[in-house]
Amino acid sequence: EWEHWSARVPSWEYPKSEDKPKYAQLVIPTLDSVRYEYLLTLVNSVHKGSLLVGGPGTAKTTCINQFMSKFDPDQMMFKSITFSSLTTPNIFQFAIEGSVEKRQGRTFGPPGGKKMIVFVDDISMPNINEWGDQVTNEIVRQLLEQGGMYSLEKPIGDMKYITDCEYIAAMNTPGGGKNDVPNRLKRHYSSFYVPLPSVAAINNIFGALVKGRFDSDWFDEGVIESAAKLVPMTVTFWNKIQGKMLPTPAKFHYLFNMRELSKVFQGVVLAERGRFKKDAELEPFGAKVDSPQGYLVALWRHECERVFCDKLTTPDDKKWALDQLMALIKEKFGDDVKKQVETPLYFVDFLREPVLDEDTGEVVDANPSFYESVEGMDTLRSVVELRQKMFNDSSKTLKLELVLFEDALLHMMRVSRQMCMDRGSALLVGVGGSGKQSLTRLAAYIAGAFTFQITITKTYNQTNLFEDIKVLYKMAGFKGQKVCFIFTDAEVKEEGFLEYINQILMTGEVAGLFPKDELDMIVNDIRPVMKKAAPGKVDTWDNLYNFFMGRVRD
């Protein structure tokens, strides 16, 4: 009996009760994702591996993570490993050996008699040496083909057999400077190509998000109608900028994929609803904006500028993008709204005063985060100068003496916007002495984050880096303290450091960071924290570890 895939797409509800939903956890099922999950299930049922191939931002990783989350955690474990051009065979081998235990003789398997799915993301990234071999992938091939790897510790050279593991991988489309994987490895996987979602699918995904966020309980008709226009407008703008701003050797970072679309709506969803909901006493919005509808369009314009225009490197490119934005706004909303948003309206999340306990007068939340508009640059400057003075009063060694002219304020706001988002990270590019580190320190202090920078010495090596990262992980995981880790190009003492930074950004799991006994201690220490934060969750080892990692990443 044939049926259409659309009958299998589960319905998705926006979490309306939450004012600030966890954006990274909002996964909206689509036709494509249901198809791929079904294919993965079929291949997995006969104990074979799957390889998803597709461009960046086509939701390969999300698809596989969704597929893995459907299993019973008491019977199945998951291990995600992300490859980069600096991943060595040792890193892969330690990652696998760290997640299995001895069964009998030379046979190893996942702990507790479970099964395990190993997911290798970006499998085509490792470096190809001068003979055209991808050494890192040879060990992956050996594991798939012979079911084991040779021991690197005593007894050296003994074959370790690894059982009860299934393998899934994802990679970018080869060609155009991107590597392929060896055919001897490829033959062990069933390969599926993942194209970009169709325009209808994109409209469905973000349409559901916008519709859930701007519903009639909170907003009047004008705002809801305007919100419905934002998704097609963003897609149009994204297509234009993709067609015009092509990557060249000088502008190799001009890549605009689905992730950019997602970031625009992350900002729109993050904005404080209380400022422009219906029946609210409307405070002045700032700039020339005088209506809730104008406020929403100004917010959308601000997010598009932050996501798309901040990447562009020349004034001409920026001007072209801005003209396109304003033309779109005029076409869809008319001259009245265009006049309101002509002067840019800026959004920040640090304008509110610290929250105090009414009875005791103690500070409950020193840095309340509400993403809202700034009335004017002078208001913002006075807030930031006050915070800078507080920073200098509290800091014994480092003093910030920054003159906050307009550009410095704007750059500080860009960094601060990344800090108020979950999993926010930024790469700041500029000439030396343009204030990248000072502004980041100021933004981190305003966000209430602990700032850390490694101190390079003659003997500083990977072990020291791991010790430093461990301290930061424990601070973020146990105390829930925001951490701002500043890493500059001068601190890349060994190329391998970049591989570990990549792992922190991609999955949060750094291969070989915590030995087994330290992991057990962490899991025991996080138990009371998780019971307080998520009382409904069962405190199994995996749940506790994932909770710790989730907190570290956010």
C-alpha positions, 0 to 999 in steps of 0.5 A: 500500500503506497502512501505519500511521505507527507503523511509521515511528517510529524507535526511540530509545536512551537514552545509558546510558554518559553520566552527564550526557547533554546534555539539549537534544540528547535528542530522542525521535521520536514519531508526531506529529514523524514526521508533520510531518517527512514533510509538511515533506519533501513541501512542500519537494520542490516548493520551497514554504514551510511554516508550522507553527501551534500553542501554545507548547511543542508542539515546532514548533521541535524538529520543524523542526530535526529535519527540517533535520538530515536533509539533507546538510550539503555541499549544504544550509545552515540559517539560523534567525532568531527574531522578537520584537516589536522585530524591525525589517525591517533586522535581518531583511535583515542576517541574510539578507544575512549568510548569502549571497554574490554569485553574478553581477551582482545575484544572490546565493545561499548560499556554495559553490553550496549551497542554504539553508533559512531558518527564521523562528521566531515569525514573528507576533511583530513589532509591528503599527503604528497602521495595522494593518501588520506592517512586518517581515513585509512584507519577508519577503513581498517576499523570498518573492514577488519573490525579493529585497530592495532594497539598503540600501548603495550602490548604494542601491535596486538590487534584490538577487535571492536564489536557492536558498533555501527558507523555513519558519516557525513561529508561535503560535496567533493570538488572545488578544492574540497577533498573526496574520500578514498574509494576503498573506504567509500565502498563500505558505506551506502551513499546518499546525496542531500540537496539543498531544501526547496524554497517550499521546504525553507518557507515551511521550516522558518514559517512554522518558527515565525508563526509560532513566535508571533501569534495572536495571543501576543501581537496584533494583526499588523505585526502578525501580517508583517511577520508572515512576509519576513520568510519569503523576503529573507529567502529573496535577499539570500538568493540575491546575495548568493548570486552576486557576492561570489567567493574569490581568492581575496574574499574566500569567506563569501559563503552564504548557506542555510546557516545564515538564514537560520541565524537571521531568525535566531535573532528575530526569535531572541528579541524581547516580545514585551516591547511591541506586543499588543496592549503594551504601553509602547516606550519610544523605540528609537531612531524613526520607528513609531509603530510595532510593525516598524519595530519588527521590520527594523529588527529584521533589517538589523539581523540581516545586516549583522548576518550578511553585511558584517561578512562583506569586506568592502564599502561597495559590497556593503552599500550594494547589500544595504540598497537591496535590503531597503528596496525589498522593504519598500516593495513589500511594506511601502514607503511609510515603513521604509521611512521608519527603518531608514535610520538603522535601529540597533539592538543590544541585550544589556540595557536593563538594571541588575535584578534585586531580591525585594526582601534582602536587597541581594543581586539575583541576576547581575546581567539580565539579558533582554534583546531590545532596541537602543533609543539612541547612541548617547544612551548606549554610550553612557551605559557602556562607559559606566560598565567600563568604569565598573570593569576598571574598578574591579580589575586589579591588573588590566585597565580598559581606557577605551574612547567609545567613538561610534565604530567602536560601539558598533563593533562592541555591540556585534561581539556582545550580540554573539555572547547573548546567543547560545553557542555564539562564537565570532572570528574577528578579522582586522589589522593589529591594534584595532581593538579586537581584544579590548572590545571583546573583553569589554563585551564579555564583562558586560555579558557577565562572562569570565574572560580567559586567554592562554599565556604562551611560554617556551614550554607551552604544549598540548598538555598545558592547553588541555589543563586550561580547557579543563578549567574552563569546561568545569567552570561552565558546566558546574557553575553555569558561568559564562566563559569567553575564551579569547584565542589569537593567531599569536597563540597558535604555537602548534598547528594541532591547537586549531584542531582542538579549537575546532572540536570545541566549536563543533561538538564540544567533545575534545578527544582525550581531554578527560581520562576515564576516571576524571569523567566519572568524577565529573558525572557524579558532581553534575548529578545534583546540578542536573536534578535541580535544572531538569528534574524530569530526566533520568540520571543515567551516565549518558544523560548526565554527561550530555547535560554537562556537555550541553551546558558547556556548549551553551 
